[in-house]
């Protein structure tokens, strides 16, 4: 019988690799199982060769099961029917269920998976349960636990090595001498990795053996894992006879409850407590130092102020003496002045009568316009001024409307500033008295466009009074030990609402700060619309929110945190949306942050409903308003999702409604408090919120039968969609004329780097005449999956691609410019996985200029009069506006420089417009046609390529090209109204003049 080393030495099938030490140790450990009808599970199969070798090694095995997260492993085929490979994350319940459905118990389990500490511990927790008694569980490559990239380090307290070391203590639990559960010493692992060992068979761990990078855990029945009775043999005991009476007794540990190192909490927990205490003390010291400094400054200020006042008092006394002397002289002049005043009044009366007579004459009225024009021409050069005003305003009508709006909002001062702007050529009007305006000066933007004055309050109240019925809006607020001052501000922000029909439903989660109850009692006694439920036991935010929901009586629930603020017009906009949209079920608004000093900043001007962006981060968030009957139907908030409980609620909520029942209000209706403990600052403030969000998304995918998984990334979440099996054929269409260097670079980068295997390349040779290029095309045409089609028509990008689609054999079409160069090897896998999703039309890629700045990260329609690329010229590392340059999200359009779409959808909307849009904007037009047909267009940052822009076509630098380009602009304006297009994937509060998501002056709301 061959040893494992010999089987490896003469193996000629699929590739497998093992360290030489492993082969020798595996022979020692597994030889007792070779002639048994065992079941083996291997986590991480890679190229699959190890399963072939295990099949030879265990000739009588029943099942040899492999599991790997890499979808390419689905292509592995085995002649031996005992071998089965499952694709999925071994650490998930879904994959565990698939495996146990085939084979419920195993005798040998080998973990050769991702090697990260979290994966190793999670897999052990899942699969040790299904290991038979007398079975063996082996973890390979444990040396990775010392490396940072694998969540470890030499002294890392919660690495996988540390975990298995702790298990040695569990094996010896009978000798602790303290009353503790076995799982108590691994509590820190439960907290860090979000797992539980409550129902884990810890007592069945028989032994832990470390062999270099191997860890071997053997499993036995619990009764076999103790010392048993003490055996003493022989008769002579001349050295030590005290142990003889112990014969036959069981081991009994001495009481260690007074031993600090046995009765204290786990060192990691103790360390965290100590860190917390030190941080609090440091903060207290800093606060006291700040107070001392402020008091010293106050004393200094008071002393300086006192000296100044004493000096001023002396001067005032001197001046008073002088004025007393002067007053006598003034009295003498008063009588003379009174006489002169009477004479002037008489003269003025005569002059007024003469003026009235002149103004009322016909000649004066007839010559009035002429005098006005003459005066303006002389003083202000009126003709040039009017011409410039109309040009900058976009026409006579829009100019008049802007002037009238300025007058309505700012009066004559606004008109004066408008005149100044025209004279200076400024597009954004300067703030009065403050010079020019920064495009992102949010404080100035608020002053101009988001401040409620008395006139606006009157208009809002008049609008409300005209409504026939007022929906009751229930504001739900869970509280737990908030800053009492901020809590009062939050409550008062509801009381100050211009919309009157609301109730505030507060559930206090057993706050330990007595001041919180004082605040709640005070406000609830003053206002009967404020209802408070006091919980007897702390249950965290989900249970507390559900308690607040129990006292709700309205049909609409608005969520408010205990330290945040609603602007006074918030519920008015919500109510108006409900009344104007009878079928609406979910409402969300824009939001900003408010710091500890009450300053507003970091506004998030959101787009309309964007499913793909919602899967990347919770774009609903604040202010979120939900239809109460559906909230009740889905069971309210779920315990266990604290920190992302509203994300989980929204995910379950949208499963019950249609897309058109979600409404976005493009106004900032929520001020989210930024402080050290809130998730409004960074996700680091509440890391458990990140994990809860990931679980909520994955469970949503499972409920919706979406094949894939979601993982947290540093700026949100990433959805990984599974590719179909078998992979669909993708036809990559590359039009070109000559441009040998670029098309060669393009094709070679595709063939050498692309990991997606099932594609064909169709080169459209449009009248190339370069001998080298033609020779290269001829060489390409001989390759297995590359075709070259000659098209001698004049250059028409749309027509070239449409004709190629007719020749394409693929189920999916990839439109590729000849100046594209692949960066990320899985670019096509990513784009196809998205294009396979229901209702997805075009999928766009992240394109970079050669200098690593962004060329394309989605297209905003209406920007620049037609359309522009979002985040253009941003540095590669920049995440963009609220992460939109680094997460999957939908845009109204994506560029055809690199675009994937199903052939069915392409033909359904008629392909590219080869009549009116031969060169420019055909991709934008195509994407808008997809939207019109009910599809959505998705952009992904995980398909990354270089774009050497317009190398073949060049620039619009001739009169003919400019005329054609202008006609294409005119077509887009007439067909789609791009000069006034409201892009649902963009915000009316953001500019159409720049690609950088800066503020719009004024907003278009």
Phi, psi and omega in degrees: 000127184287144174284168179297322178302315181295320178298320178292320185296324184254010181287134182234009182269227180293152184289140172215150177223137177218149171291144184301323179302319182301318185298316179295317182291323178298321177300317180295316186282324191255352181302328178295343183262356191297324182260015180258155178274073187268173170240133182239138175238129176241119179267115183095093185257344179052243183279353171092357184293329183297325180294324176296319181290318177298326179297324176285322184291314179258081186293335183257011181295148176279305183230136172239102190251134175242153178220133179211145182280343183283118183297339180295336180296344178295343180278349182294130179237142183230140176285327182286117183292346180285345185268129177224138179240127176255143178256126179158170178282115184298338182278004181255154179295326181300312180293320178302317181296321178300315184294312184290341175293326177279315185214118189278337183223151180228155178258330179227127176234127180239120179260104175238044187271229189285341178074000175286152183301316182297320180292317181297313183291318179298316179297318179300318180298321182284317195259342175295332178300325185260015175275131179294154170300145187071011177271172182229135180244122186241130176251123181266160171055044181290351178295338177298340182293348178268001186250141184298321182296343181249025175065042182219197182160161185302320182249018181295119187288341184237030174283171181293324177298315179299324181298310183290331173297320179296328180297334177298322176297323181293322177302327183260026186299334182295344186252011183293316182081013176226156178276094179217146173289151178301325184285350183298325185280354176244024178302321183299326179290324177298315183292317185289319186258004175064040182235170180224136178253018183301319182252023183269138184283065182298328182290348180270359176285117184269316183204153175238124181234123176260124177234093186052246183268005176264144170234124184247120179245119179260146184244132176222165174298149189303322184291344178272358186253033176230169184292334183077203180275151180280130182252122178234125181237171181088173185237332183271128179223065186279344180264309184217113182251359185290339182277347186302321180293349183279356183302128177086355181271158174274154179293139179224123184279142175290154180296124181243020182294336178268000178274111184306318186286354173254331185264346181286167175289171179303137182308325180296318179293317178301318181297318179297319178298316181297318177299316180300316179297315180296319179296319179295317179296319178298318179296319179299318180297315180298319179296318179295320177297319178298318180297316180298315180299316180296320180293319177299319180295320178299316180298316179298318180296318181296319180297315179296320181294321180295316179298319180295318181294322178297318179294319181294322180296320179297317180294322181295323178297319179296315180296324180298319179298320179294318183293329177297319178294321183288330185299326180296322179292323181295320180300325182291330182277342186297317182297320179295319181292322178299322178295317179294324179297318179298321179293319179295322179298321179296315180296321181295321179299317179295318181295321179297320179297320179294318181295318178302319181296318181292314183297324182280358180284154182293320183299322179295317180296320183294323185269003183299311181300320182297318180297321181296312181297317181300317182295318181293320179299317181292315189274325190233008184051061193304318186297312179296322180297313180296319180300315181293322179300313183293320180297313181289331183275351179085023180124166184295315182298306179300325179296316180297319181296319179295318179297318180294321178295320177299318181294318182295321186271328187232000178069207183295330178298321178296320178297317180299319179291327176297317178298319179298319181298319180295315181296323184271351180079015182282134177280316177265125183296137178289148176288141181302121175078007184232010179077202182288163185254132170291135183301335181246028176282089187293326179298317178291322178299317178299315182302320184278317195239351184227038176242127181270113176261183186295322179298318179293323178298317180297316180298318179297314181295324177294320178298316180298319183295339181274349181285140181287321179222150182243110179297139178279122180253121181261114179271119184260127183224107170278142180231145171204107177049047176285165169299118185304326180294317179291325177299316178298319178298320180297314180296315181295331178294331175283318179298330183276004182298136177290333176277126191271338191268080180222164169222144180251113184253107185251134173239114178270126188269057178058051179300140179269348178274114183296337180293333180297314181294324178299316180296313183295317179298318183299312184287323181291330177287326181286326188228116184290347177283350179261117182244136183234132172247127181259118178279140181280333183229140180290127181234006182076177197292328181294309180294322179296318178296321178295325176297319177295323178297330181294337181257009178285137176241352180274169177271353183231134183242121175253134185263130180223126176283159190287356178232013181259176187225139171259131172294159191296339182260008186299304185289338173298312180297322179296312181297319179297322178295318179297316182291322183281341183230083187302335184266002183293146180231336181222130183232138173219158185231175170287167183209164169217181180255153173229129186272185185292346178260004178085011181271129179279141180197175176048064178288140173250098177271106191274163172269175173292179187310127186221093188304317184291323175292324179295327176286346180265327170200163184283086183285344177287300174038254185239142345280126177253130181233126189239146176286118191301318181303327179284325175301318178294320182299321183269001173089019177067215182274148182257131175293141181102353179244025181304138184096333176226027184296327178285329175296313179298319178300313182296321180297317178288328182293314184292342177292343185258356186230171177268158180302319183290354177267006176256127185234135179254131175259115185279051176225148176283105184244015182206132176248110186269120185290128177261118172206175193298335184256007185259154176282356178287339178282281174219162178293346178293337180297325179223080183298333179294336178295324179297312180296320180296320178297319179297317179295320180298318180293316181294323177292324175298315178301319181295314180297326182270005180057038175271116181285108182160189180211164180235138176230153177281137171239176190293341181241016180153226182228153177238127176271127173255116180262135180291143175278149178295159175232113008281164179294133177289149177287134177245128177262112180267115185257123183234100174283145178200155169229112185057237178051049186306310185301320184283316182292326176295314178301318180298306184296315182294325178293327178291309186289329183272329188255332189290126180274336177293128193266331190261082178218159170233154178246129177243110177271124175261104180276105184261083174066034176296141179229005177280118183305320180295319179296316181297321178295321178295318179297320179297322177294318179297321185299340180276348181285157192299314186241032176237130175241146175240121181246126179274128177228111188264011176290158173304152185301121177213097187306317182296313182295320180299315181289319179300317180295321180293324178300322178297330180273345187289141178264351187283154173285335178238149181248135173243114176272120187230127173288153180289350181254025177267144178223126185291137172251302183269123184301330182265023182303315184285324175301315180298313184291320180292321180299325177284318182295339179281348184286147180302140177067008176271129178265262181272145175240126182252161184247166174274114183250135181243147168289162178302339179271014176065034167251159186287129172260322181214125173220049184101164182237131175260119181277135182101339179290133181070014180097333178229288180192150177218162179280131177289143176061022181300138179072005173293146175296152185305323185283347185287134182277352176082194184287110182049043174080003188290347176269001183226006178229159177292130174202165182270145171231160177295332180209158173225157183285146177277004174299330172205100188219135176242134181209152177291146179298325179299311180293321180303312183284330180300323182261008175087015178064208181274147181281103184267004179261301182269340186231072184289327187235302188261153171064006179294330178289321178295315178300316180299314180295322178293328176292324176296317176301316181298329181275001176100006177270168169237149182254132190241140175244137180235136176277353186270001168249101190244129181216158172273148176229111175270085203302130170053044181294315183284312187284328181081209187241167180279075190244015175232158178303324181293315180295320180294321178295316178298317181298317180295324179292326178291324175297315181299321180296315181297323179291320182284322183282317188242355182061043186293342179283351173220027184288135176260102184282116182294342180267010182227181182241142176291347180266000181249152191291152172255004183261346181224157179268011191257013178061032176281171186292151177265132182238099358274173174291159182263014181291000000 
